[in-house]
C-alpha cells in the first residue's frame, strides 16, 4: 500500500492497495491522470487517480524493482531492477485515422474530428465514448469510413476485440456533451465493404459476418484459412491476414482471388487509384498489385511506422527517424530526417501531411526532386529527365552511382565535373568524344590506353591511332596500320624504329610491309647471317644469297630438299584507311543534349537568314577567311539565272593536316550513339525472381547473398561458395565460335521447349533438385544406421547447406523442403552430441548426459531405438539405474526387434531392484526440454532461449549474435523473413 497526500495538507487522502511487498518508488504521470509505482514484489503497477483502482500490472520473474523515471517529452517510462533497467510505454501512441479523398478523420481526446487538407480546417464532429474497461491500451486502434452514409466504425481491443458504429450527422460541428449511442459488437476487426454494409471478423468460428447499419447480420462467410485480422480491399473484397500470408477474398463469390506470402502485416495502404497496395510489417514493406501480384519487397532495420502514396505512384513512408520513398521497382532512399516519429496521412507534391503522437496535424515540406527524377528514368520519360537536369540541383556521388547501376552513364555525365569520373562514365556509355576531351585534360598513360581499347571496340581507327601516338605505343600502332592496310604509315613506322635503333620494331614493320630486302638487311646488320642467307635464298634474291654465302664460307646452312618456297606477305585488309562501318542510329536524347543548349536559337537565326525576310543589303565587301578583303559579286551569289538551284556545295581540297587535327577533336554533328545491346538473360532472371538460387545461377552472387541474409539471416557464405559456382556453371553452356572470336555463352532455361516463345525467358536450369537431396538423405540414414557418424554428419550438413539455394515448383514441395530442413537439423544436433560423447571418454557423467540428450532428438524410429539402446547401456554401466530403466521402458514402447527387446527387459529387471542413480546428471526426463545446439545442455520449458533463423535450432541466450554451430550459416537470434524456395510462396 501507499498513501496519497494533497498539495497543501499533510494528512492522508487515500490508500491504494495491491503491492505484496515494500513499495520502492511512486510517481505521478506528467500528462495522464495515473500513478505509477513499483515494489520489491517484482511488479510495476499503474493506478487510475480518479477511480483509485489499478489498471495495469507489469511483472518480472526474478528481479525486484527499485526506482522509476519518466521522460520529460515522450511517452516513455524507465524502471530500475536488480539486474538492470527496462524502458517501456504505457499505451500505444499511434492515432486511429482514415483518409477519404480530401479529408482526414481521426480520434483525439475521445472526439471524432475531421481535417480538410486543402484549407487545413480542423473540425470536431462527435464525441466517442470512453472504453468501459479499466485496463490501459484500450483506446481506438483503427477507423473505417463510409462516405455515402457518413458512418464510422471504431475498432479497439476492449473485451478482446470490439467495434462501435457511429452515424455522423451532416450538421455535426462543434462540441457536444451528449455522447451518441453507438451500435456495438464483438469482433477482431471491422471494415466497410459496401455503402451500407460492413464486415466483422469472428475469430472463434473463423468467419466473416456481413452486417447492415442497424448492426444486423445479413450474411456469414467462412474463411479459407485461420485469419486474425481483415482489411478493406475494394467493394465486396477483403484482405485477410493469416500467420504468414495475406489472402484476397471475394465475399460475393466466396473464392480466394490472390494469396501472398508475407511477414506479419500490421497496416495496409492502398494507392489513390486502388491499383497498388503497400503491406506494412514491422521491418518490411511489400508492394503488390490489386490482385496481390508481387511488385517488390523492401526491408528496413528500423521500425516502419506509416506510409501513403503520392500522385506519381511512389510510396512515401516513415520510420522512427526518417521519411523515405519506395519506387515501383523497389529502389528506395531517404527524403529527410525526423525529430520525432510522425504518421503520414497524405502526400501532395512537396508537402507531406501527417499526425504526430499528440494527435496534432502537421505539414512537412520535402524535396521530391530525387525520387521524381528516378521515377522519370524508370518510366523512360527522357524529356522530363532532361528538363530536371537543366533546372534542378541534382548532384552527389550517390546519384552518379545510381545512374551507373541502372544503366544510364550518359545521364550521369551531366552531373560530373571531375575529369576522371567523366572519363569513366564516357567510356562506359560509349561516348568517345567526351572520353577524348577528358583524356586530354588528364593526359595520363593509363587513360589513353583505355581510350584506345574503347575506340578500337567501336572501330574508330582515328581515335585509336591518336591514343597510341600520345602514349608512344609503337608496337600497337604498327599493328593498327597493318590491319587497316595503311602501308604508307607502316613505312614511316619502319623509319621511326630505325631512328630509335629498335631492331625488333624494324623487323616487325618490314615483315608487315613485305619488304624482303629490308628484312635481309636487318638480319645481316644484327649478325644473323645464316637467317639472312636463308631469307634471300627462299625469296629468290640470288645476288644477295651468293654474297652472303661467300661470307659464311663453310658455315653455309642447308635448305631441306623437296620444299617449295612461298613469299610471306600479310593478307590485304578488307577495309582500308578508315573507321569501321557503323550503324546509323538516331541520336540519343542525352547525347550532347545539354552541351547544345541554345543551339535551337542559332538554328532559328540561320533559317531566318536563309528565308526572304526584310530587304536585301548591298554589301560591297566582306572579310575573307585569311583576313584579305574579297569583293562579292551579286551574280555569283544568285547564279547566272534566277532559277532556284538548291545548295551548291562542292568538295573542298583541304590540306592533310586539317584532317589529322579533326581526328583528335570532337565532332558532335557526325557522331551517333552506338546501339545498346539487349538485356542479358541473366539480368532478366534476377529482375523476375526473388529466389536466391536463381540469382546465384544468373551469376549475381551479391544479390543472392543479400536475399539469403534477409530471408534466413545467413552471414557465413563460405560453405555456399562451391554451390554458387556449381549453380552458375550449370545454368550456362559455352560454344566456341572462330579462332579469333571469344567463346559464346548461352543461358540454359528450365523447362525449355522448341514451341516456347523466343521473347519469353524461362527461369534458369538448376543443378540442385529436391530429388538430389532425397538421395543424400537416404545415404545419410544408411551411414547413421551403420554407425559412420562422421560421414552421416557430413551428408546432413550438405543437405543443410543446399536447401537455401534449392528451388521447387509447388507448395507441397515447399512443405517437403521445410520438413527436410527440420530432419537435417535434428540429425546434425544428435550426431554432433554423439561425436562429442566419444571425445570425452574420461568424463563418465558427461558421456551419460550426451547419450541421454541424443534420445530426445526427433529421429527415425530405427535410429531412436539405437540411441535408446546406447543410452541405456551407458547409464547402466555408470550405475545410474533409475535413468537406465527409463531408457529401457522407452525402448520397449518403440516395438524393437526381439534381441533388443530381450536386452531391454533384462536391464529393466536388473534396474528395478535398485532404482537409484549413483551420480547426478543434468537430465530430468519428466520435464520437457530442448537441447542447446552450442553447449549441449537442456533448456527446460519456461526457460528463455534464442533460435537460429534458418535451421530453427535452439540455444541458451548467451549464444545470441554468434554463428549457429548446427547449420554453420546463420547468426543466432537475428531477424529473418523465412525460407523462400518457390515462386508459389510469392504469387
Order of alpha helices (4+ residues) and beta strands (2+ residues): beta-beta-beta-beta-beta-beta-beta-beta-beta-beta-beta-beta-beta-beta-beta-beta-beta-beta-beta-beta-beta-beta-beta-beta-beta-beta-beta-beta-beta-beta-beta-beta-beta-beta-beta-beta-alpha-alpha-alpha-alpha-alpha-alpha-alpha-alpha-alpha-alpha-alpha-alpha-alpha-alpha-alpha-beta-beta-alpha-alpha-alpha-alpha-alpha-alpha-beta-beta-alpha-alpha-alpha-alpha-alpha-alpha-alpha-beta-beta-beta-beta
